């Protein structure tokens, strides 16, 4: 895969997303970035998110707090905190800049006291598309619960495409599917014609309200 030039910028990154490609690094310490354009793309249909009974119970337990953009850097660090990661320091700096430009956002899951980050997910927004980059868990079901809140929030804010890049068994269990590159490009083009604001609404605080909206349309 082609390497980028040394002057990659947040603007170039957004143009890449609009063209259907995204960046990765081989390792944490790799100074280079390569562009990825999968033949089959993972997406989560926003009207087809699957909440199992056990996940619904975990959501209702409400022994956590959900926040929006409270600790974007902490979520990126949590996602990179594994033996092997594609999130290099260079990639982290690019996403932090996109966050400062209101183009990258995170959902955080904290303990009930709100002082220990337990999980989260972050991604990039463009038009009505949300490009999910990575997620992490430090407690059982943390990333799944964060995804429940994220999908509900994306729908409330008017997003139409949730791109997960690849499809993992974890995402497939939540309703994620794979679509061909051509179909993905068509959906992306349609999503880029409109506009959605990730910060249009405050994050929901009532788990039952989230579950009710999700089950009404899934």
C-alpha positions as CSV (number, residue, x, y, z in Angstrom):
1,X,0.0,0.0,0.0
2,X,1.3,3.5,-0.8
3,X,3.0,5.5,1.9
4,X,2.0,9.1,2.5
5,X,4.2,12.2,2.2
6,X,5.7,13.7,5.3
7,X,3.4,16.7,5.2
8,X,0.1,14.8,5.8
9,X,-2.4,17.3,7.4
10,X,-5.8,17.1,9.0
11,X,-7.3,18.6,5.8
12,X,-5.7,15.8,3.7
13,X,-7.1,13.3,6.2
14,X,-10.6,14.6,5.7
15,X,-10.2,14.5,1.9
16,X,-9.1,10.9,2.3
17,X,-12.2,10.0,4.3
18,X,-14.4,11.7,1.7
19,X,-12.7,9.6,-1.0
20,X,-13.4,6.4,1.0
21,X,-9.9,5.6,2.4
22,X,-8.5,5.8,5.9
23,X,-5.0,5.8,7.5
24,X,-3.2,3.2,9.5
25,X,0.4,2.7,10.8
26,X,2.1,-0.7,10.9
27,X,3.1,-0.3,14.5
28,X,3.0,2.2,17.4
29,X,6.5,3.4,16.6
30,X,6.1,3.5,12.8
31,X,6.6,7.1,11.5
32,X,4.9,6.3,8.2
33,X,1.2,6.1,7.4
34,X,-0.5,4.0,4.7
35,X,-4.0,4.4,3.2
36,X,-6.5,1.5,3.4
37,X,-9.4,1.0,0.9
38,X,-11.0,-2.4,1.8
39,X,-12.8,-4.3,-1.0
40,X,-15.5,-5.0,1.6
41,X,-16.4,-2.4,4.2
42,X,-17.9,-2.8,7.6
43,X,-20.9,-0.7,8.5
44,X,-23.4,-0.7,11.3
45,X,-26.9,0.1,10.0
46,X,-28.2,2.8,12.3
47,X,-31.7,1.3,12.1
48,X,-30.4,-2.3,12.6
49,X,-28.3,-2.2,15.8
50,X,-28.8,-5.4,17.7
51,X,-29.1,-5.3,21.5
52,X,-29.1,-8.7,23.2
53,X,-31.0,-9.3,26.4
54,X,-27.7,-9.4,28.3
55,X,-26.5,-6.1,26.8
56,X,-29.9,-4.5,27.6
57,X,-29.5,-5.7,31.2
58,X,-26.0,-4.2,31.3
59,X,-27.4,-0.9,30.0
60,X,-30.2,-0.8,32.5
61,X,-27.9,-1.5,35.4
62,X,-26.7,2.1,35.0
63,X,-23.6,1.6,37.1
64,X,-21.6,3.9,34.9
65,X,-21.6,7.4,33.4
66,X,-21.6,8.3,29.7
67,X,-20.1,11.6,28.5
68,X,-19.5,13.2,25.1
69,X,-16.0,14.6,24.2
70,X,-15.0,14.9,27.9
71,X,-11.7,13.0,27.4
72,X,-11.0,12.5,23.7
73,X,-7.3,12.0,24.2
74,X,-7.9,9.5,27.0
75,X,-10.1,7.4,24.6
76,X,-7.4,7.4,21.9
77,X,-4.9,6.4,24.5
78,X,-7.2,3.6,25.7
79,X,-7.6,2.3,22.2
80,X,-3.8,2.3,21.6
81,X,-3.1,0.6,25.0
82,X,-2.6,-2.9,23.6
83,X,0.3,-5.1,22.6
84,X,-0.1,-4.3,18.9
85,X,-1.8,-1.1,17.6
86,X,-2.0,0.9,14.4
87,X,-2.4,4.1,16.4
88,X,1.0,5.7,16.2
89,X,2.0,8.9,17.9
90,X,1.7,10.6,14.5
91,X,-1.8,9.3,13.9
92,X,-2.8,10.3,17.4
93,X,-1.6,13.9,16.8
94,X,-3.7,14.1,13.6
95,X,-6.8,13.0,15.4
96,X,-6.3,15.3,18.3
97,X,-6.1,18.2,15.7
98,X,-9.3,17.0,14.1
99,X,-10.9,16.9,17.5
100,X,-9.8,20.6,18.0
101,X,-11.4,21.3,14.7
102,X,-14.7,19.7,15.8
103,X,-14.2,16.9,13.3
104,X,-13.4,14.0,15.6
105,X,-15.5,13.0,18.6
106,X,-15.6,10.5,21.4
107,X,-18.1,8.8,23.7
108,X,-16.7,7.9,27.1
109,X,-17.9,5.4,29.6
110,X,-16.8,6.1,33.2
111,X,-17.3,4.3,36.5
112,X,-20.4,5.4,38.5
113,X,-18.4,8.1,40.3
114,X,-17.3,9.5,37.0
115,X,-13.6,9.6,37.8
116,X,-12.2,6.4,36.1
117,X,-12.4,6.0,32.3
118,X,-13.6,2.4,31.7
119,X,-14.2,2.4,27.9
120,X,-15.1,4.4,24.9
121,X,-15.1,4.9,21.2
122,X,-13.9,7.7,18.9
123,X,-14.3,8.6,15.3
124,X,-14.4,11.3,12.6
125,X,-17.4,13.1,11.2
126,X,-17.9,14.4,7.7
127,X,-21.3,15.3,6.3
128,X,-23.8,12.8,7.7
129,X,-21.1,10.1,8.0
130,X,-19.4,8.9,11.2
131,X,-16.2,7.0,10.6
132,X,-15.6,4.9,13.7
133,X,-11.9,4.5,14.3
134,X,-11.5,2.4,17.5
135,X,-12.9,1.5,20.8
136,X,-11.7,-0.1,24.1
137,X,-12.9,-1.6,27.3
138,X,-11.5,-1.8,30.8
139,X,-14.6,-3.5,32.2
140,X,-17.1,-6.0,30.8
141,X,-19.3,-4.7,28.1
142,X,-17.9,-1.2,28.3
143,X,-17.3,-0.8,24.6
144,X,-20.7,-2.4,23.8
145,X,-22.5,0.0,26.1
146,X,-20.6,2.9,24.6
147,X,-21.7,1.8,21.1
148,X,-25.4,1.7,22.2
149,X,-25.1,5.3,23.3
150,X,-23.1,6.2,20.1
151,X,-25.7,4.7,17.7
152,X,-28.6,6.4,19.6
153,X,-26.6,9.7,19.5
154,X,-25.8,9.5,15.8
155,X,-29.5,8.9,15.0
156,X,-30.6,11.8,17.1
157,X,-28.1,14.1,15.4
158,X,-29.1,13.2,11.9
159,X,-26.3,10.9,10.8
160,X,-27.0,8.3,8.1
161,X,-23.8,6.3,7.8
162,X,-21.8,4.5,10.6
163,X,-18.6,3.2,9.0
164,X,-16.7,0.7,11.1
165,X,-14.1,0.1,8.4
166,X,-13.8,-3.7,9.1
167,X,-16.3,-6.2,10.4
168,X,-15.3,-8.1,13.5
169,X,-17.3,-10.8,15.2
170,X,-17.8,-8.3,18.0
171,X,-19.4,-5.8,15.6
172,X,-21.3,-8.5,13.8
173,X,-23.0,-9.5,17.0
174,X,-24.3,-6.0,17.3
175,X,-25.8,-5.9,13.8
176,X,-22.7,-4.9,11.8
177,X,-22.5,-6.1,8.2
178,X,-20.1,-6.0,5.3
179,X,-20.9,-4.3,2.0
180,X,-19.0,-4.2,-1.3
181,X,-16.7,-1.2,-2.0
182,X,-19.0,0.1,-4.7
183,X,-22.1,0.1,-2.4
184,X,-20.1,1.7,0.3
185,X,-19.0,4.5,-2.0
186,X,-22.6,5.1,-3.0
187,X,-23.7,5.4,0.6
188,X,-20.8,7.6,1.4
189,X,-21.6,9.9,-1.5
190,X,-25.2,10.3,-0.3
191,X,-24.1,10.9,3.3
192,X,-21.6,13.6,2.2
193,X,-24.4,15.5,0.5
194,X,-26.0,16.4,3.8
195,X,-24.8,17.7,7.1
196,X,-25.1,16.5,10.7
197,X,-23.8,18.0,13.9
198,X,-22.4,15.5,16.5
199,X,-22.7,18.2,19.2
200,X,-26.3,19.1,18.3
201,X,-27.6,17.3,21.4
202,X,-26.3,16.6,24.8
203,X,-25.6,13.0,25.5
204,X,-28.7,11.1,26.8
205,X,-28.6,10.4,30.5
206,X,-31.6,8.0,30.8
207,X,-30.7,4.4,29.8
208,X,-34.4,3.4,29.5
209,X,-34.9,6.3,27.0
210,X,-32.0,5.0,24.9
211,X,-33.3,1.4,24.9
212,X,-36.8,2.5,24.1
213,X,-35.7,4.5,21.0
214,X,-33.4,1.7,19.9
215,X,-35.9,-1.1,20.1
216,X,-38.6,1.0,18.4
217,X,-36.6,1.1,15.2
218,X,-34.3,-1.9,15.2
